[in-house]
Amino acid sequence: MTSLSPADAERLKLAFQRCRDMEGTLNEQLRAYAKAGREIFPAYGEAVDRLVARLAENGGGENAPRPAR
């Protein structure tokens, strides 16, 4: 089993916060987070990719509030 170092856990936390606060749709935020996760911890990034795909297949986020323009 692969483990996540404390430094990488902190990097993932910061990536999550950055993606959470970014302007864009939920789909865009999740894709950005998946990309960061793949770079920091590939196994975690793959899990996020699967989540994003499932959400997209089921229309997840389509009714979410849009960013103010």
ZIJO-V125943 format. One record per residue. N is the residue number from 0. RES is the residue in three letters. SS is DSSP state (H for helix, E for strand, C for the rest). PHI is phi as a letter, one per 40 degrees, with the letter a starting at -180 (none if undefined). OMEGA is omega in radians with two decimals (none if undefined). Layout:
N/RES/SS/PHI/OMEGA, N/RES/SS/PHI/OMEGA
This chain:
0/MET/C/none/3.13, 1/THR/C/c/3.13, 2/SER/C/b/-3.10, 3/LEU/C/b/3.13, 4/SER/C/c/3.09, 5/PRO/H/d/3.13, 6/ALA/H/c/3.12, 7/ASP/H/c/3.07, 8/ALA/H/c/3.11, 9/GLU/H/c/3.10, 10/ARG/H/c/3.10, 11/LEU/H/c/3.12, 12/LYS/H/c/3.14, 13/LEU/H/c/3.10, 14/ALA/H/c/3.11, 15/PHE/H/c/-3.13, 16/GLN/H/c/3.13, 17/ARG/H/c/-3.14, 18/CYS/H/c/3.11, 19/ARG/H/c/-3.06, 20/ASP/H/c/-3.09, 21/MET/C/c/3.03, 22/GLU/C/c/3.11, 23/GLY/C/i/3.13, 24/THR/C/c/3.08, 25/LEU/H/d/3.13, 26/ASN/H/d/3.13, 27/GLU/H/c/3.12, 28/GLN/H/c/-3.13, 29/LEU/H/c/3.10, 30/ARG/H/c/3.10, 31/ALA/H/c/3.13, 32/TYR/H/c/3.10, 33/ALA/H/c/3.13, 34/LYS/H/c/3.12, 35/ALA/H/c/-3.14, 36/GLY/H/c/3.11, 37/ARG/H/c/-3.12, 38/GLU/H/c/-3.07, 39/ILE/H/c/-3.04, 40/PHE/C/a/-3.00, 41/PRO/H/d/-3.12, 42/ALA/H/c/3.11, 43/TYR/H/c/3.10, 44/GLY/H/d/3.12, 45/GLU/H/c/3.11, 46/ALA/H/c/3.11, 47/VAL/H/c/3.09, 48/ASP/H/d/3.13, 49/ARG/H/c/3.10, 50/LEU/H/c/3.13, 51/VAL/H/d/-3.14, 52/ALA/H/c/3.13, 53/ARG/H/c/3.11, 54/LEU/H/c/-3.13, 55/ALA/H/c/3.14, 56/GLU/H/c/-3.08, 57/ASN/C/b/3.10, 58/GLY/C/g/3.13, 59/GLY/C/d/3.09, 60/GLY/C/g/-3.11, 61/GLU/C/c/-3.13, 62/ASN/C/b/3.13, 63/ALA/C/c/3.10, 64/PRO/C/d/3.11, 65/ARG/C/c/3.09, 66/PRO/C/c/3.08, 67/ALA/C/c/-3.13, 68/ARG/C/b/none
